[in-house]
Amino acid sequence: MKRRASSTSARTLDTDIDLHEGVRALRRKCVHLRRVHERTGDPPLRRNAPGFEGLARIVVGQQLSIASAEAIWSRVVATVRPMSARALLTLDDEELRRAGLSRGKVRTLRAMSTAIADGLNLEKLAHAPEEAVHEALTAVPGIGPWSADIFLLFCLGRADAFAAGDLALQTATATAMNLKERPSREALLSIAERWRPWRGVAAHLLWADYKLTAQRRKSPKTA
């Protein structure tokens, strides 16, 4: 499915009020998300630092549990001082590896830092259309569509950003909609069309439901 072009004046999620507005709209639009909201309540608003720090944190957290990602990120912050592309490029690979980074993530962070040194301006992306953000970020080796979507949602706060390749979102959608199997990225993009222009809020709701389901599975059953 082709990605729809975005306006440079795209709505953003800056406060809990913005998030709640989206929740109200989605409750009217979609019975499945209304049921999700009745289980979870309003989800917490998730916003990360913009620019280099925010994108670096996304790279560090790829394919890791929240706890593991937080632990490694804290070591990266202690290693890269200040947290900037220039500072990272002064470190050798072994210093970054000692912070807990895999070789692949070291390569991605170095490629990202080099791209910034060569002129990639992450701050300007805050005002760019979604297509332009995707094009700029996925041109960096190691940064794919998922990372670009997460940057749009958590660092730029785009209300309609949606990471359809995220396994947790796919699983939560299957649960919420009683699907027989987890939808593919393309199938989930098609499903999420009904949630525009609040797909980012839908993602927050679905992640909250995924977390709630996981917690319930871990909780000991009472007699």
Order of alpha helices (4+ residues) and beta strands (2+ residues): alpha-alpha-alpha-alpha-alpha-alpha-alpha-alpha-alpha-alpha-alpha-alpha
